[in-house]
Amino acid sequence: MKKTIIILPSDPNSINYEIIKKTLFFFNNKKNKNNYIFVGDKKDLTNYIDSKKNNLKFVDVKKNKNTKLYLQRCFEKAFEILKNKKAQGIINLPLNKKFLPKKYPGFTEYISNFFGTTGKESMLLYSESFSVCPNTTHIPLNSVSRKLSKKIVKKNICNIYSFYKNILGLKKPNIAIMGLNPHSGMDLKGPLEESKVIRPAIREMRRKNIRIQGPLSPDSAFNEIKNKKINCLIGNYHDQVLPTFKYINKFKAINITLGLPFLRISPDHGPAQEIQGKNIANPDSFLYALNFFEKYYKKI
């Protein structure tokens, strides 16, 4: 039986419609293993595509002048469908965070709160070659040490292990974690995050027979991925892992929220308003998300 995947076009003032237009060939493929349903203003999108011949299916949410209110209605409709188990996954295209309620630093936190999984979610930047996960996400750098806890580290390790084993079918995923301090604190004095948080979490996970290495020295951790056959590298703050990951993988990667009762995926880039209408947007990350659901549809 086919699964249903929701697609949120999200921010209309972005490259999202262009990306959808450049991937219409995907939706016209009769061999797709999933059904894909767009939640948003049907007329707004189909006017942009300017085509009467497409296989796009819609839950129509009428757009109005208040973009924030319109998007909130789209989100709530999509979440309602997921909550009622009439869909098994969601892809939201890039969104300007100003359209989210102020208390949410990102869509990851917003969707987790709606489904009552706040504190259980993990942000995974995935590619077939390797993935990364930050232990802390959208917080100031001076708050990282205070927010970093053994509970957070263990939660992320467990979410990653479950994803690789149950979705990707890897029996024994190899996970590694960076230290927070230069050279994992080996040249520094006093009790540090490595000894207080990271190493104790590693020891507990190993007792559960989870394969976890670290803490790796942050300045060389990415060089160890190939040598140590690491599937996922965990960092301790957002920019400890994301910039290098994005530089290496470009558009051949996706953002996945783990810890939800379904998979939420988004392209690994922003709304890029500055190039809207220039027809130069790269659709590869959105296509990567679609193909991920196609490849692993049986495990969703």
N, C-alpha and C positions, 0 to 999 in steps of 0.2 A: 504494500500500500504506500502511495506517495505521501511524503511529509509536506507540510506547509511552512514556508519561510516568509516572514514579513520583511518588506523593504520600506524603510522610511526615507523618502527623498530629502527630508529635513529642510535645511535652510535654502529658501528659494533665491536668496541673494548670494550665490556661490557658484562653484563649478559643477554642482551636483547634477543638474539637468543635462549638461554637456557630457558628463561621464555616463549617464544612463543612455543617452543617444548613441554614444560610441560603443555601447555593449548590447544594442538591440538584437544583434545576431544571436546572442546567448539565449534570450527569451523566446526567440523564434525556433529554437532547437526542440523538436518533438521528442528527442531522446532523453530530455532532462528527467532526472529521477525524483525531483521535488517540484511542488507547485510554488510559485512566487507571487505574492500579492503586495501591491503598493498601497500604503496607507497615506493619503494626501489628496490634494485637489487634482482630480482627473483632468479637468479642462486645462488647468494651468500647465501641467506637464505635457499633455498631448498637443497643445498649441505650440509648445517649444519644439517638440519632435516633428511636428508638421507631417504626420503620416497617419493614414487611415488603416494601414495594413500592419498591425502589430498584435502580438499576443499578450499584451499587458493586461493584468487583472487588477481591479481596484476595490478598495474600501474608500469611498469618496468622502473626503472632509473638505468642505468649502472654505476657500481662502478668503480672508478679509484684510483690511488695511492694517490691522494690529498683528504683525508677524509673530510676536511673542505669544499672543493668545491663540493664534492659529496653530503654531507648533505645539503648544501645550495640549490642544485638543487632539492633534495627531498622535502625540506620545500616549495620551490616556487611552485613545481608541486601540492603538497597537498593544498596550499593556493589558487592556481588557481581553483582547483576543488570546493573548498568551496565557493570561490567568485562567481563562476558561478552557485551556488546552486545545484550542482550535488551530493553534500554530505551534511548531516545535523549535523555532529559532527566529532570530531577527538580525537584519543588517541595517544599521543606521548610517546614512551617508554623513559626511562631515558637517559639523554644527559650530557656529559661533557661540561661545559659552555665555555671552551676554543674554541669550535667549533662555537660559536655564534659570530657575529660581536661585536667588543670590546665595542661599546656604549650601549649594552644591558646587564644588570646584570643578566637576566634570560630569559627563554623561554616565561614567562608571558608577559614581556615587549616587547619582539621581535614580538610575534604574534599580540599583541594589536596595535603596531605601523603599521604593515602591513595592518591592517583592519581599520586604522584611528580612533581607539578608545582609544588612549593614554590618560591616566588620568581618563578614565571611567571604567577601569578594577578593579576587586577585586580578591585577592587570597583567596580561601576558601579551607581549609583542612576538608574534609567531612567524617563522619562515621554516621551510623544509630543512634548511641546513642547521639552524639552531634558533632558540628563542631566548628572550630575556624577560625578567620580571622585577620591578622595583618593590622593595619592601614597604616604602612609603611613597605616596604619589604626589598630589598637588599641594605641598606644604612648603613654607619657607625653609631654606637650608639650615637656618639657625634653630629650627625646631626638630630636625631629624633625629639627633641623639636622644632627645627627650621622648620622642614618639616611638622610637625603635624598641621593640620588646620581643622577648622569647615567644610570646603568643603569636605575634604577627609573623615572625620568621617561620614558625612551625605550620601555621595556617597556609602560608604560601607554598611551602614545600609539599604539604599534603594535597593542595589543589592541583599543583603542577603534576605530581605523581599520578593522581587520579585521572587527569586529562590525558597524559601520555599513555597510561595503561588502558583506560576504558574507552577512550575515543580513538586514539591513534593505534592502539593494539600493540604497544611496546611493552613487553613483559617486565623488563628491568631498566626503566629510564635512568639515565645518568645525569644527576643534578649537581650543580656547583654553586657556591655562594662566595661573594667577595667579602673582604673585610671593609670596614668603614674608613679606617685611618690609613695614611700612607704606609705601604708595605705591611698592611694588616697590624700595624702598631708595634712591630718587632723592635723598632729603635726608640720607642717612647716609654716613659715611665708611668707607673700608676695603673690602677684598674681601668681598663678601656672596654668599649663595646664588644670587642672580639672575645674577651674573657668573661664578661658579664652576661652577654646575650647570645652571641653567635655560636660560640663553641658549645655551650650547654644545649642549645637547640639542636645542633648537629648530632651530639651524642644521643639525645632522646630519639631523634629520627632514625639513627642507625640501629637502635634497639628494636625499632619496628621493621627492621630489614629493608629500609629505604636507602638506596645508594646515593650518598651525598658527600661531596668533597668540599674542603675549605677550612677556614676562610682563605681564599686566594688573594694574593697581593693585587689590589685594584689596577696598578699600572701595567700589569702584564696578563691580567685575567683573560682578555680577549685572544691573546696569543696562545692560550692553553686549550681553547675550544676544540681545535682540530686534533692536537696531540693527545688530549685526554678523552676525546670522543664525547664531549659534553653536549647533551640535548638541550638543556636550559641553564642559563647563567642568571643567578639572582644577584641584584645589586641592592643597595640600601637606601637610595634616593633616586628620584626620577631621572636626573641627568647623569647619574653614574653609569647608566646602561643604555638609555634611549638614543643619544646622539650617535654613538659608535654603531649601534645596531642599524639605525636608519641609513647611515653612511654606507655600510656594507651591503645592505639588502635593497636599498632604493624603494621601488614600488612593488617589489616581490615579497610583500609582507602584509600582515594584518594585525589588528588590535582585537584581542579576544578577552571578554570578561568571564572569568571562572568563578564558581561558587554560587551561580544562579541555578534555578531549576530548569534552565534551557541554555543554549549557547547564544551569546550576543557578540556579534562581530562588527567591526567598522573598518573602513580603509585606514591605512596608516599614514594619514596626512590631514591637513586642515581644509577649511572651506575655500581658501585662496581667492578671496574677492578681488584681489588685485589683477587677476588674469581672467576674470569672468568675461565671457563674450569674445575672447580672443582665439578660441578654438585651438588651444595648445595644451589643455589639461590632459594628463596621463590617466587613463582608466584602469591601468593594470592592477592596482591594489583592490579596487572594487571587483574586478573580474577574478582576482585571487580569492576573495571572500566567497563569491558565488561558486567557484570550483571546489572550494573547501567543503561546502555543504553538499555538493554533488558527490565528492569522493567519499565522504564519511557519513552519508545519509543513513546507513543502516545502524550506526551507533548513536544517532541523535535521539 
